[in-house]
Amino acid sequence: MKFDHIETNTIHAGKLIDTRFGALSTPIYQTSTYTFESTAQGGARFSGDEQGYIYGRLGNPTVRELEQRMAALEGTEDAAAMGSGMGAVSATLFALLKAGDHIVASDALYGCTFALLEHKCRDFGIEVTFVDGRNEMAIRSAIQPNTKVIYAETPINPNMVCIDLDMIARVGQSKGITTVIDNTFMSPVLQQPAKHGIDLIIHSATKYLNGHGDVIAGIVCGSQEMIEHIKLTTLKDIGAVMSPHDAWLIIRGLKTLHIRVERHCQNAEVVSEFLEKHPDVGTVFYPGLKSHEGHRLIGTQMKAAGGVIAFEMKGSFENAVAFMDQLKMCKRAVSLGDAETLIQHPASMTHSPYEPEQRRAAGISDTLIRLSVGLEHVDDIIADLEQALNAAYSGIARVG
Ligand SMILES: *Cc1c(COP(=O)(O)O)cnc(C)c1O
């Protein structure tokens, strides 16, 4: 059953009816394998003559329900659930690419996706070109006869760069190249790449989809043919499967996705305006602000700007660390999309292994802060940020 409104679909679409007991909540089929009534039935399952479950790595009814629910929300024919967001990224890329193939990827990417392309893909003989994903000419001129995939995320760290999905789909379709978009930061409530003609949509379900900070999971949505190909090649044989219990937690999370995301956006908008006006804050990167380059895509591609904000403090690395350490309610943690406001300082946390020059080249200054605005009352979030900003400069010179 599918309805006209995503609010209804997050609750009802893709649900498998439990005809046996009429359970409202999805049953958790916590099983590793499935029994056959006869040897002949086992044979028929393996040959494909009979539909049905065989073994947990090849399918599970609870996980299947999540896949159907996500396909309904993204507006695709099917979906494949994975054990992590990176499981979904790697299974998708390795299903689409082989040695000698070429991928054009946006140069602004989730760190582990960048590492996968830069190191493992190249190790396996896959050619990679990184380009500014906003620039249609740059993408077109990077395309080679062996280009099989165009890969991007929008919006994305560190500067919340936004990429035009209509443009990506147009380039892919004109050249017969598969387009893949990581939609983690938006969720299908705010952005549905398939509507723009994108072929495959990836999520780290760890973030907004689950939304409660207690699961690592991923999913990829697309046509039945592509999803079947991913399942039969990389999911089956590499094996990054999702556990049924995690699928159940995400199904539960999805039921409130639309109201959670709405509040994340409302809170983030107010917080971004507070930050933009604050004298100790430099640039604020949030597509909800008119000053942000991605703002033009709001209302067309994105319903709202989401819950993630990046900003640069004035002063030095030490001021940023002092700010981080003064926070009382906001949690110092990576990840995003949880009820709690999560905050991280890339220069001393995620990007600390890099040399300062490398960080600067990636757009990460010493005072850049990444904030996943939570579901607390916005006044409490702002009060915590404000007291930490006030304390961040006492006794530390404002250099830089
Ligand atoms: C977190 C994240 C991932 C990786 O997901 P995991 O569930 O941590 O494996 C991929 N892409 C984006 C945009 C993310 O934020």
The ligand as an SDF file (V2000), in Angstrom:
LIG
                    3D

 15 15  0  0  0  0  0  0  0  0999 V2000
   27.9800    7.9740    8.1660 C   0  0  0  0  0  0  0  0  0  0  0  0
   28.0020    8.1140    6.7140 C   0  0  0  0  0  0  0  0  0  0  0  0
   28.3750    7.0450    5.8820 C   0  0  0  0  0  0  0  0  0  0  0  0
   28.8600    5.7110    6.4280 C   0  0  0  0  0  0  0  0  0  0  0  0
   27.8490    5.0690    7.1340 O   0  0  0  0  0  0  0  0  0  0  0  0
   28.1460    3.9910    8.3040 P   0  0  0  0  0  0  0  0  0  0  0  0
   26.7730    3.5680    8.6800 O   0  0  0  0  0  0  0  0  0  0  0  0
   28.8810    4.7120    9.3820 O   0  0  0  0  0  0  0  0  0  0  0  0
   28.9570    2.9110    7.6930 O   0  0  0  0  0  0  0  0  0  0  0  0
   28.3190    7.2330    4.5140 C   0  0  0  0  0  0  0  0  0  0  0  0
   27.9360    8.4040    3.9770 N   0  0  0  0  0  0  0  0  0  0  0  0
   27.5890    9.4650    4.7470 C   0  0  0  0  0  0  0  0  0  0  0  0
   27.1840   10.7380    4.0860 C   0  0  0  0  0  0  0  0  0  0  0  0
   27.6040    9.3550    6.1320 C   0  0  0  0  0  0  0  0  0  0  0  0
   27.2710   10.4100    6.8800 O   0  0  0  0  0  0  0  0  0  0  0  0
  1  2  1  0
  2  3  1  0
  2 14  2  0
  3  4  1  0
  3 10  2  0
  4  5  1  0
  5  6  1  0
  6  7  2  0
  6  8  1  0
  6  9  1  0
 10 11  1  0
 11 12  2  0
 12 13  1  0
 12 14  1  0
 14 15  1  0
M  END
$$$$
